[in-house]
Amino acid sequence: MQKKMDVNKVVEALNLILEGELAGVVRYTHYSLMVFGHNRIPIVSWLREQATESLAHAATAGEHITTLEGHPSLKISKLLETHKHSINDILKESLVHETEQLGNYRKLLELVEGKSVFLEEYCRTMIHDEEVHVSEVHKMLRKPE
């Protein structure tokens, strides 16, 4: 027998994800405006891809919320302006953001595991994607030998 899912907790977790992804749109767009120097073009392009992907992730989370008859949040997660805009600082802040989102997806997985294959697969896909982002940022932060 399948366990019953706490829809209110799931919607709450999805709203945290939605708010985090919307913050990612703002964060990555801001970062893309603050990049200067020789490598500006590829870095700006990567940051804007991240912003676009965050918007798509937010929309997906919102769709899941409304599927569960919940109400998508109009908030965004807290944004911290450090006024540090070196590429390393931007990547370190991105790493914190991606790691927080990874945690949000893992919490959602705990709520839906064994209760909704649909949401479970969504979580696993998003966890995969966030782990890829975290590993890519780690590689970008490594110094070439």
PyMOL commands that place a pseudoatom at each C-alpha (Angstrom):
pseudoatom trace, name=CA, resn=MET, resi=1, chain=A, elem=C, hetatm=0, pos=[0.000, 0.000, 0.000]
pseudoatom trace, name=CA, resn=GLN, resi=2, chain=A, elem=C, hetatm=0, pos=[1.359, 3.415, -1.002]
pseudoatom trace, name=CA, resn=LYS, resi=3, chain=A, elem=C, hetatm=0, pos=[1.823, 5.972, 1.800]
pseudoatom trace, name=CA, resn=LYS, resi=4, chain=A, elem=C, hetatm=0, pos=[-0.208, 9.170, 1.697]
pseudoatom trace, name=CA, resn=MET, resi=5, chain=A, elem=C, hetatm=0, pos=[1.665, 12.333, 0.733]
pseudoatom trace, name=CA, resn=ASP, resi=6, chain=A, elem=C, hetatm=0, pos=[1.319, 15.490, 2.870]
pseudoatom trace, name=CA, resn=VAL, resi=7, chain=A, elem=C, hetatm=0, pos=[0.280, 17.831, 0.057]
pseudoatom trace, name=CA, resn=ASN, resi=8, chain=A, elem=C, hetatm=0, pos=[0.627, 20.970, 2.180]
pseudoatom trace, name=CA, resn=LYS, resi=9, chain=A, elem=C, hetatm=0, pos=[4.243, 20.148, 3.048]
pseudoatom trace, name=CA, resn=VAL, resi=10, chain=A, elem=C, hetatm=0, pos=[4.985, 19.280, -0.560]
pseudoatom trace, name=CA, resn=VAL, resi=11, chain=A, elem=C, hetatm=0, pos=[3.531, 22.584, -1.781]
pseudoatom trace, name=CA, resn=GLU, resi=12, chain=A, elem=C, hetatm=0, pos=[5.543, 24.410, 0.883]
pseudoatom trace, name=CA, resn=ALA, resi=13, chain=A, elem=C, hetatm=0, pos=[8.738, 22.651, -0.282]
pseudoatom trace, name=CA, resn=LEU, resi=14, chain=A, elem=C, hetatm=0, pos=[7.926, 23.397, -3.924]
pseudoatom trace, name=CA, resn=ASN, resi=15, chain=A, elem=C, hetatm=0, pos=[7.394, 27.063, -3.054]
pseudoatom trace, name=CA, resn=LEU, resi=16, chain=A, elem=C, hetatm=0, pos=[10.861, 27.184, -1.454]
pseudoatom trace, name=CA, resn=ILE, resi=17, chain=A, elem=C, hetatm=0, pos=[12.241, 25.750, -4.677]
pseudoatom trace, name=CA, resn=LEU, resi=18, chain=A, elem=C, hetatm=0, pos=[10.243, 28.253, -6.745]
pseudoatom trace, name=CA, resn=GLU, resi=19, chain=A, elem=C, hetatm=0, pos=[11.522, 31.157, -4.628]
pseudoatom trace, name=CA, resn=GLY, resi=20, chain=A, elem=C, hetatm=0, pos=[15.097, 29.885, -4.896]
pseudoatom trace, name=CA, resn=GLU, resi=21, chain=A, elem=C, hetatm=0, pos=[14.911, 29.468, -8.650]
pseudoatom trace, name=CA, resn=LEU, resi=22, chain=A, elem=C, hetatm=0, pos=[13.438, 32.960, -9.093]
pseudoatom trace, name=CA, resn=ALA, resi=23, chain=A, elem=C, hetatm=0, pos=[16.269, 34.331, -6.961]
pseudoatom trace, name=CA, resn=GLY, resi=24, chain=A, elem=C, hetatm=0, pos=[18.620, 32.477, -9.293]
pseudoatom trace, name=CA, resn=VAL, resi=25, chain=A, elem=C, hetatm=0, pos=[17.176, 34.374, -12.263]
pseudoatom trace, name=CA, resn=VAL, resi=26, chain=A, elem=C, hetatm=0, pos=[17.917, 37.686, -10.545]
pseudoatom trace, name=CA, resn=ARG, resi=27, chain=A, elem=C, hetatm=0, pos=[21.290, 36.539, -9.209]
pseudoatom trace, name=CA, resn=TYR, resi=28, chain=A, elem=C, hetatm=0, pos=[22.624, 35.186, -12.519]
pseudoatom trace, name=CA, resn=THR, resi=29, chain=A, elem=C, hetatm=0, pos=[21.305, 38.153, -14.499]
pseudoatom trace, name=CA, resn=HIS, resi=30, chain=A, elem=C, hetatm=0, pos=[23.006, 40.540, -12.075]
pseudoatom trace, name=CA, resn=TYR, resi=31, chain=A, elem=C, hetatm=0, pos=[26.251, 38.597, -12.245]
pseudoatom trace, name=CA, resn=SER, resi=32, chain=A, elem=C, hetatm=0, pos=[26.157, 38.657, -16.053]
pseudoatom trace, name=CA, resn=LEU, resi=33, chain=A, elem=C, hetatm=0, pos=[26.061, 42.449, -15.939]
pseudoatom trace, name=CA, resn=MET, resi=34, chain=A, elem=C, hetatm=0, pos=[29.068, 42.651, -13.627]
pseudoatom trace, name=CA, resn=VAL, resi=35, chain=A, elem=C, hetatm=0, pos=[31.594, 40.622, -15.639]
pseudoatom trace, name=CA, resn=PHE, resi=36, chain=A, elem=C, hetatm=0, pos=[34.475, 42.526, -17.199]
pseudoatom trace, name=CA, resn=GLY, resi=37, chain=A, elem=C, hetatm=0, pos=[37.769, 41.547, -18.784]
pseudoatom trace, name=CA, resn=HIS, resi=38, chain=A, elem=C, hetatm=0, pos=[39.125, 39.283, -21.499]
pseudoatom trace, name=CA, resn=ASN, resi=39, chain=A, elem=C, hetatm=0, pos=[36.831, 36.327, -20.819]
pseudoatom trace, name=CA, resn=ARG, resi=40, chain=A, elem=C, hetatm=0, pos=[33.652, 38.388, -20.521]
pseudoatom trace, name=CA, resn=ILE, resi=41, chain=A, elem=C, hetatm=0, pos=[31.743, 36.993, -23.501]
pseudoatom trace, name=CA, resn=PRO, resi=42, chain=A, elem=C, hetatm=0, pos=[31.793, 33.261, -22.621]
pseudoatom trace, name=CA, resn=ILE, resi=43, chain=A, elem=C, hetatm=0, pos=[31.227, 33.932, -18.920]
pseudoatom trace, name=CA, resn=VAL, resi=44, chain=A, elem=C, hetatm=0, pos=[28.304, 36.293, -19.563]
pseudoatom trace, name=CA, resn=SER, resi=45, chain=A, elem=C, hetatm=0, pos=[26.836, 33.721, -21.930]
pseudoatom trace, name=CA, resn=TRP, resi=46, chain=A, elem=C, hetatm=0, pos=[27.131, 30.962, -19.287]
pseudoatom trace, name=CA, resn=LEU, resi=47, chain=A, elem=C, hetatm=0, pos=[25.590, 33.161, -16.580]
pseudoatom trace, name=CA, resn=ARG, resi=48, chain=A, elem=C, hetatm=0, pos=[22.657, 34.111, -18.815]
pseudoatom trace, name=CA, resn=GLU, resi=49, chain=A, elem=C, hetatm=0, pos=[22.107, 30.424, -19.634]
pseudoatom trace, name=CA, resn=GLN, resi=50, chain=A, elem=C, hetatm=0, pos=[21.930, 29.795, -15.887]
pseudoatom trace, name=CA, resn=ALA, resi=51, chain=A, elem=C, hetatm=0, pos=[19.354, 32.589, -15.504]
pseudoatom trace, name=CA, resn=THR, resi=52, chain=A, elem=C, hetatm=0, pos=[17.246, 31.125, -18.317]
pseudoatom trace, name=CA, resn=GLU, resi=53, chain=A, elem=C, hetatm=0, pos=[17.484, 27.657, -16.813]
pseudoatom trace, name=CA, resn=SER, resi=54, chain=A, elem=C, hetatm=0, pos=[16.494, 28.992, -13.377]
pseudoatom trace, name=CA, resn=LEU, resi=55, chain=A, elem=C, hetatm=0, pos=[13.405, 30.575, -14.918]
pseudoatom trace, name=CA, resn=ALA, resi=56, chain=A, elem=C, hetatm=0, pos=[12.462, 27.267, -16.549]
pseudoatom trace, name=CA, resn=HIS, resi=57, chain=A, elem=C, hetatm=0, pos=[12.992, 25.456, -13.228]
pseudoatom trace, name=CA, resn=ALA, resi=58, chain=A, elem=C, hetatm=0, pos=[10.807, 28.038, -11.461]
pseudoatom trace, name=CA, resn=ALA, resi=59, chain=A, elem=C, hetatm=0, pos=[8.036, 27.544, -14.003]
pseudoatom trace, name=CA, resn=THR, resi=60, chain=A, elem=C, hetatm=0, pos=[8.183, 23.771, -13.570]
pseudoatom trace, name=CA, resn=ALA, resi=61, chain=A, elem=C, hetatm=0, pos=[8.003, 24.054, -9.778]
pseudoatom trace, name=CA, resn=GLY, resi=62, chain=A, elem=C, hetatm=0, pos=[5.051, 26.436, -10.156]
pseudoatom trace, name=CA, resn=GLU, resi=63, chain=A, elem=C, hetatm=0, pos=[3.269, 23.994, -12.440]
pseudoatom trace, name=CA, resn=HIS, resi=64, chain=A, elem=C, hetatm=0, pos=[3.683, 21.242, -9.862]
pseudoatom trace, name=CA, resn=ILE, resi=65, chain=A, elem=C, hetatm=0, pos=[2.282, 23.559, -7.187]
pseudoatom trace, name=CA, resn=THR, resi=66, chain=A, elem=C, hetatm=0, pos=[-0.834, 24.324, -9.208]
pseudoatom trace, name=CA, resn=THR, resi=67, chain=A, elem=C, hetatm=0, pos=[-1.228, 20.640, -10.128]
pseudoatom trace, name=CA, resn=LEU, resi=68, chain=A, elem=C, hetatm=0, pos=[-1.442, 19.984, -6.382]
pseudoatom trace, name=CA, resn=GLU, resi=69, chain=A, elem=C, hetatm=0, pos=[-4.034, 22.805, -6.142]
pseudoatom trace, name=CA, resn=GLY, resi=70, chain=A, elem=C, hetatm=0, pos=[-1.578, 25.006, -4.292]
pseudoatom trace, name=CA, resn=HIS, resi=71, chain=A, elem=C, hetatm=0, pos=[-0.763, 28.664, -4.779]
pseudoatom trace, name=CA, resn=PRO, resi=72, chain=A, elem=C, hetatm=0, pos=[2.667, 29.589, -6.202]
pseudoatom trace, name=CA, resn=SER, resi=73, chain=A, elem=C, hetatm=0, pos=[4.613, 32.063, -4.096]
pseudoatom trace, name=CA, resn=LEU, resi=74, chain=A, elem=C, hetatm=0, pos=[5.315, 35.572, -5.349]
pseudoatom trace, name=CA, resn=LYS, resi=75, chain=A, elem=C, hetatm=0, pos=[8.413, 35.799, -3.153]
pseudoatom trace, name=CA, resn=ILE, resi=76, chain=A, elem=C, hetatm=0, pos=[12.009, 35.172, -4.049]
pseudoatom trace, name=CA, resn=SER, resi=77, chain=A, elem=C, hetatm=0, pos=[14.689, 33.807, -1.746]
pseudoatom trace, name=CA, resn=LYS, resi=78, chain=A, elem=C, hetatm=0, pos=[16.889, 36.304, 0.020]
pseudoatom trace, name=CA, resn=LEU, resi=79, chain=A, elem=C, hetatm=0, pos=[19.460, 37.949, -2.219]
pseudoatom trace, name=CA, resn=LEU, resi=80, chain=A, elem=C, hetatm=0, pos=[22.712, 39.082, -0.676]
pseudoatom trace, name=CA, resn=GLU, resi=81, chain=A, elem=C, hetatm=0, pos=[24.649, 41.815, -2.451]
pseudoatom trace, name=CA, resn=THR, resi=82, chain=A, elem=C, hetatm=0, pos=[28.270, 41.423, -1.413]
pseudoatom trace, name=CA, resn=HIS, resi=83, chain=A, elem=C, hetatm=0, pos=[29.579, 43.987, -3.915]
pseudoatom trace, name=CA, resn=LYS, resi=84, chain=A, elem=C, hetatm=0, pos=[32.262, 41.420, -4.755]
pseudoatom trace, name=CA, resn=HIS, resi=85, chain=A, elem=C, hetatm=0, pos=[32.245, 40.804, -8.478]
pseudoatom trace, name=CA, resn=SER, resi=86, chain=A, elem=C, hetatm=0, pos=[35.463, 39.039, -9.353]
pseudoatom trace, name=CA, resn=ILE, resi=87, chain=A, elem=C, hetatm=0, pos=[34.809, 35.863, -11.309]
pseudoatom trace, name=CA, resn=ASN, resi=88, chain=A, elem=C, hetatm=0, pos=[35.919, 33.789, -8.307]
pseudoatom trace, name=CA, resn=ASP, resi=89, chain=A, elem=C, hetatm=0, pos=[33.548, 35.642, -5.974]
pseudoatom trace, name=CA, resn=ILE, resi=90, chain=A, elem=C, hetatm=0, pos=[30.672, 35.226, -8.424]
pseudoatom trace, name=CA, resn=LEU, resi=91, chain=A, elem=C, hetatm=0, pos=[31.400, 31.509, -8.751]
pseudoatom trace, name=CA, resn=LYS, resi=92, chain=A, elem=C, hetatm=0, pos=[31.663, 31.050, -4.980]
pseudoatom trace, name=CA, resn=GLU, resi=93, chain=A, elem=C, hetatm=0, pos=[28.309, 32.781, -4.477]
pseudoatom trace, name=CA, resn=SER, resi=94, chain=A, elem=C, hetatm=0, pos=[26.841, 30.653, -7.275]
pseudoatom trace, name=CA, resn=LEU, resi=95, chain=A, elem=C, hetatm=0, pos=[28.136, 27.548, -5.541]
pseudoatom trace, name=CA, resn=VAL, resi=96, chain=A, elem=C, hetatm=0, pos=[26.368, 28.525, -2.308]
pseudoatom trace, name=CA, resn=HIS, resi=97, chain=A, elem=C, hetatm=0, pos=[23.136, 29.153, -4.230]
pseudoatom trace, name=CA, resn=GLU, resi=98, chain=A, elem=C, hetatm=0, pos=[23.313, 25.871, -6.161]
pseudoatom trace, name=CA, resn=THR, resi=99, chain=A, elem=C, hetatm=0, pos=[24.113, 23.926, -2.986]
pseudoatom trace, name=CA, resn=GLU, resi=100, chain=A, elem=C, hetatm=0, pos=[21.116, 25.477, -1.195]
pseudoatom trace, name=CA, resn=GLN, resi=101, chain=A, elem=C, hetatm=0, pos=[18.837, 24.562, -4.098]
pseudoatom trace, name=CA, resn=LEU, resi=102, chain=A, elem=C, hetatm=0, pos=[20.235, 21.040, -4.102]
pseudoatom trace, name=CA, resn=GLY, resi=103, chain=A, elem=C, hetatm=0, pos=[19.237, 20.810, -0.439]
pseudoatom trace, name=CA, resn=ASN, resi=104, chain=A, elem=C, hetatm=0, pos=[15.730, 22.072, -1.243]
pseudoatom trace, name=CA, resn=TYR, resi=105, chain=A, elem=C, hetatm=0, pos=[15.284, 19.393, -3.898]
pseudoatom trace, name=CA, resn=ARG, resi=106, chain=A, elem=C, hetatm=0, pos=[16.577, 16.704, -1.526]
pseudoatom trace, name=CA, resn=LYS, resi=107, chain=A, elem=C, hetatm=0, pos=[14.057, 17.801, 1.135]
pseudoatom trace, name=CA, resn=LEU, resi=108, chain=A, elem=C, hetatm=0, pos=[11.266, 17.574, -1.423]
pseudoatom trace, name=CA, resn=LEU, resi=109, chain=A, elem=C, hetatm=0, pos=[12.436, 14.090, -2.413]
pseudoatom trace, name=CA, resn=GLU, resi=110, chain=A, elem=C, hetatm=0, pos=[12.151, 12.994, 1.230]
pseudoatom trace, name=CA, resn=LEU, resi=111, chain=A, elem=C, hetatm=0, pos=[8.527, 14.196, 1.262]
pseudoatom trace, name=CA, resn=VAL, resi=112, chain=A, elem=C, hetatm=0, pos=[7.473, 12.443, -1.961]
pseudoatom trace, name=CA, resn=GLU, resi=113, chain=A, elem=C, hetatm=0, pos=[9.644, 9.316, -2.017]
pseudoatom trace, name=CA, resn=GLY, resi=114, chain=A, elem=C, hetatm=0, pos=[7.449, 6.236, -2.192]
pseudoatom trace, name=CA, resn=LYS, resi=115, chain=A, elem=C, hetatm=0, pos=[4.343, 8.427, -2.460]
pseudoatom trace, name=CA, resn=SER, resi=116, chain=A, elem=C, hetatm=0, pos=[4.445, 9.965, -5.946]
pseudoatom trace, name=CA, resn=VAL, resi=117, chain=A, elem=C, hetatm=0, pos=[6.499, 8.526, -8.771]
pseudoatom trace, name=CA, resn=PHE, resi=118, chain=A, elem=C, hetatm=0, pos=[5.822, 11.665, -10.824]
pseudoatom trace, name=CA, resn=LEU, resi=119, chain=A, elem=C, hetatm=0, pos=[7.260, 14.023, -8.184]
pseudoatom trace, name=CA, resn=GLU, resi=120, chain=A, elem=C, hetatm=0, pos=[9.959, 11.569, -7.206]
pseudoatom trace, name=CA, resn=GLU, resi=121, chain=A, elem=C, hetatm=0, pos=[11.264, 11.470, -10.785]
pseudoatom trace, name=CA, resn=TYR, resi=122, chain=A, elem=C, hetatm=0, pos=[11.062, 15.273, -10.978]
pseudoatom trace, name=CA, resn=CYS, resi=123, chain=A, elem=C, hetatm=0, pos=[13.179, 15.521, -7.809]
pseudoatom trace, name=CA, resn=ARG, resi=124, chain=A, elem=C, hetatm=0, pos=[15.734, 13.013, -9.023]
pseudoatom trace, name=CA, resn=THR, resi=125, chain=A, elem=C, hetatm=0, pos=[16.107, 14.839, -12.339]
pseudoatom trace, name=CA, resn=MET, resi=126, chain=A, elem=C, hetatm=0, pos=[16.516, 18.185, -10.594]
pseudoatom trace, name=CA, resn=ILE, resi=127, chain=A, elem=C, hetatm=0, pos=[18.983, 16.758, -8.068]
pseudoatom trace, name=CA, resn=HIS, resi=128, chain=A, elem=C, hetatm=0, pos=[20.973, 15.375, -10.990]
pseudoatom trace, name=CA, resn=ASP, resi=129, chain=A, elem=C, hetatm=0, pos=[20.954, 18.763, -12.722]
pseudoatom trace, name=CA, resn=GLU, resi=130, chain=A, elem=C, hetatm=0, pos=[21.944, 20.634, -9.547]
pseudoatom trace, name=CA, resn=GLU, resi=131, chain=A, elem=C, hetatm=0, pos=[24.758, 18.157, -8.832]
pseudoatom trace, name=CA, resn=VAL, resi=132, chain=A, elem=C, hetatm=0, pos=[26.060, 18.741, -12.363]
pseudoatom trace, name=CA, resn=HIS, resi=133, chain=A, elem=C, hetatm=0, pos=[25.955, 22.520, -11.750]
pseudoatom trace, name=CA, resn=VAL, resi=134, chain=A, elem=C, hetatm=0, pos=[27.793, 22.165, -8.446]
pseudoatom trace, name=CA, resn=SER, resi=135, chain=A, elem=C, hetatm=0, pos=[30.481, 19.976, -10.022]
pseudoatom trace, name=CA, resn=GLU, resi=136, chain=A, elem=C, hetatm=0, pos=[30.902, 22.391, -12.948]
pseudoatom trace, name=CA, resn=VAL, resi=137, chain=A, elem=C, hetatm=0, pos=[31.301, 25.370, -10.624]
pseudoatom trace, name=CA, resn=HIS, resi=138, chain=A, elem=C, hetatm=0, pos=[33.819, 23.401, -8.551]
pseudoatom trace, name=CA, resn=LYS, resi=139, chain=A, elem=C, hetatm=0, pos=[35.802, 22.722, -11.731]
pseudoatom trace, name=CA, resn=MET, resi=140, chain=A, elem=C, hetatm=0, pos=[35.617, 26.387, -12.722]
pseudoatom trace, name=CA, resn=LEU, resi=141, chain=A, elem=C, hetatm=0, pos=[37.009, 27.370, -9.316]
pseudoatom trace, name=CA, resn=ARG, resi=142, chain=A, elem=C, hetatm=0, pos=[39.974, 24.985, -9.572]
pseudoatom trace, name=CA, resn=LYS, resi=143, chain=A, elem=C, hetatm=0, pos=[43.284, 26.509, -10.498]
pseudoatom trace, name=CA, resn=PRO, resi=144, chain=A, elem=C, hetatm=0, pos=[44.965, 24.979, -13.556]
pseudoatom trace, name=CA, resn=GLU, resi=145, chain=A, elem=C, hetatm=0, pos=[48.237, 23.294, -12.653]
for i in range(1, 145): cmd.bond("trace and resi %d" % i, "trace and resi %d" % (i + 1))
show_as sticks, trace
zoom trace
